[in-house]
Structures are given as structure tokens and as C-alpha cells.
């Protein structure tokens, strides 16, 4: 008997094609949802002069998933600070993730990845109040076991100036490396809006001066806040971190 193709074969092929198309659309849909969440959060804030994609939170240029409400909650007692907390603080793109993983490991956390989702489990970013699934809720932060590892890009003021906030590790990196890394990261951010920025435009915003002025101001406060400076990518700092994070 001659073989005849089953009618099910075309159906299976169609289903496979539809599944492949759906998978291809997932990143685009995820990007659209994330962009919508950021736009909704930013609509409640003032925009930063000269850059409509950044919010102006208490005079600090921030990405849209940081909100003025969350900054207030971190400082007014709504968020429960603990003396055992360890904050990894840095200007963005200074090696924060590297030190987060080291500190969380020293505190006994299991490091199973370095994506935003992984970091939200073992060393979250409390200032990130918007952004859907990667947002840090106060309930999750309060439920985290002690000692908590948390990161911050906020200046040493507001909640970061509270004496009850625990230990602070301030991460520093060469300002030119920060500028280059920030350029690529900023373009990844702009990609959410299908835009890009040439190096000349980005560098013309005075990024290097912004970084150096911010870090110099933070260093001048360290003797009053008890922060532990850590230079990104210096392996020797691991021993100092282990010593200072001890009981």
C-alpha cells in the first residue's frame, strides 16, 4: 500500500511555526511591558533637564524605575533598616555587581547567577520601585534573612545618611572606564525606546565631570559615615571585605 502523508503532519508544522513565532515575539513583548511600566512611573515624576528619559528625584538624575515615593519610604521609617545590613554603594557602572556577588557570598548567600532576577534574590536594589518583575517590594526586602546585602546608587544622603542603615561599602572605579561603560549601558537603556546616542553626544553631557564630582563628594563624607571604600577589580580588597564584614 502506498504511503500517504497524515493530515496531522501539516497541523504539527503549523503549530511548530506558531510556537516559534510566539517565542520570537516574547522579547519584544517583554520590552514593551517594561517600557510601559517605566513610562507609568516616570509620569509621576519631574524629568531631568536636558534628558526627558531621566527623572529628577530630589535633585538627582535617575532612571525611571526609581521613584520619589520609594526614596521617602527608605528614609522615613516605612522601610525597616537593620544594624546588620550591608550596603554596596557606587556610582552606576563602577563594578557594583562584582562586589555585590562577593559580599553576598561572604554573608553566606548562594550565588547562582548575575542577572537582575538573581540579584533581587541575594542582593536587591531597594530604590528600584518600578519595572515589573525586577522591582524590589518592601515586603520582599523585609522578609529577607539577616544579614541583608543590598545595593544602592544613591548619594550619601537621605536614607544612605541614616546611622541605622548598617555598614556601607563604597565602590570606586576609574572615571574614564565608568564613562565608557555608562555609554554602552545608556544605549542599552535607550534601546527600550528604539533610540541610540553617539559617543560625542553622550560625552558632551559631561559624564566624566559628573562622576568625578560625585565620587569626590562621597569621599569627603566617608570619615563621618563610616563607609568602607572598595576599589573595583582589586582582588586584595576581598580579604578586607571578609575582615570588615565579620562579626
C-alpha angles and dihedrals in degrees: 000000000000115000115248121196113249119248086231092068096072089045092053091047091052092049091050091050091049091049091050091050091049091051090050090053095050097083090048092049092045090050090049093050092047091049091049091051092050093046091051091051094046092050087071094054140063115259123238113257110256095014118064092187093065127071125226107228112178091328094311120116107232141171113258097257090070109081134194089234092058092048088053091048091052091053106034100060098265088109111058110230117200129204088232094058118119117204122199103206128185146140105266116279094020097120097280095147092052092055093040091060092046094049095044090050091050089051091056100260121145110243107208100155146347103233120117088259092055093047091052087061102048106017111012130189106237094192091063100093099156136042104090117251095011094054116115110232121203090235092057092045093050092047094053114113120250133291093043122204112209134169131219138183091188121118117254093273138085107023092358090060094056114113089216093061095094126226124349127206110193113205120207132187136180106286094228091053089049090053094051093045091046090052093057093041091049091053090051086054092047089052087073085070093038091250137119138196126220117231093248092057094045095045089046089065088074096249096161093050090047092053097044094046092049095048093046090052091050093049091053089058098047096089088057098043100042094234119167111226116220124186110220117246095014103130092197090066090070091075091049091050092050090050096048095043091054122108 
